[in-house]
């Protein structure tokens, strides 16, 4: 059995369960701290149910991330020497606090911002050296096929002027995508004006060229990669993948989706037409202490995805299967993508902690504003979400012949049946939607 076919995660394939579980993490630079707090809370709840060794990669069929979310995705799914996730979710916040000041050096000099603006006219604000070395040291020679669950990381190839999606599901038909995770993460994080573009090649075992990539930040195509992840899964179902038999592509009641934003400044009303109408290149690249052009396309990308998914899930009466955790009330320094002062980073941690206490919100399809959905908090919703994930994992193990006929060693499943070629027996799977938030109980 090749490494491409070997089991990568204790989670059995969706065919043996009731749900397809998806985790998605937006891009947003230093604001990646916000979803890191949410992820830590969710993983802690899973550990309460299934033990301290529980990790998010054990529960999600696919984890997707763009830009800073792509790096978090790699940290959650790359294997360590024991073939377990490289990072526990609780360690990611500390990772940001430790390394962001070196990735985005902050200058307290009042003229520091002006210096960066001038530099941005001739090159990226940051050289990326520290970030590149950090990611390469962190992920080493780990390739895409080695992740512990399926991953989907969007980037954009400026040579071919089209999105490039690094997806575990695409490796069989396109082995050229089996790049180093470090290269993928550097590519998806290469935000124009902030960090340099990234180029690399992939080769087969004999040194033959398989792929050539010239990448910038995936946020220009899919800052919110939730829809990309759903599309990758839907393609697998449509192709008749045995991992999903007998699930049908339109069974959105079988999708359980957690989408994490990195915050947005919608209520701040930073820009207006009267001001921006006089902007040239300089104005769109540097105004109001940020980069308006980047802010606009990343925010619009995230909102359009949320708008589309909310519409589809609601139309198919599966609205409760989609949980978006996002704060659109950011203002001032915490709305910045690259302000790495100690105070701002700690303030972002607080934003994440306060977001847990806020009521679950859904986007108003008319205004685009997130509005509270009854009185259930994000914290309560995530506690319930953890219970559903745990139940789904256990259901798959009970139904999987590979688990029932195999043995457990050191607490991990062996003889994993998730990759057997026979069709699984039809289950009595009942579409399992996220409970109505009217009746949500945490007890």
Secondary structure, 3 states (H helix, E strand, C coil): CCCCCCCCCCCCCHHHCCCEEEEEECCCHHHHHHHHHHHHHHHHHHHHHHCCCCCHHHCCCEEEECCHHHHHHHHHHCECCCCCECCCHHHHHHHHHHHHHHHCCCCCCCCHHHHHHHHHCCCCCCCCHHHHHHHHHHHCCCEHHHCCCEEEEEEEECCCCEEEEEEHHHCCCCHHHCCEHHHHHHHHCCCCCCCCCEEEEEECCCCCEEEEEEEECCHHHHCCCHHHHHHHHHHHHHCCCCCCCCCCCCCHHHEEEEEECCCCCHHHCCCCHHHHCCCCHHHHHCECCECHHHHHHHHHHHHHHHHHHHHHHHHCCCHHHEEEECCCCCCHHHHCCCCCCHHHHHHHHHHHHHHHHCEEEEECCCCCCEEEEEEEEHHHHHHHHHHHHHHHHHHHHHHCHHHHHCCEECCEECCCHHHCCCCCCCCCCCCCCCCCHHHCCCC
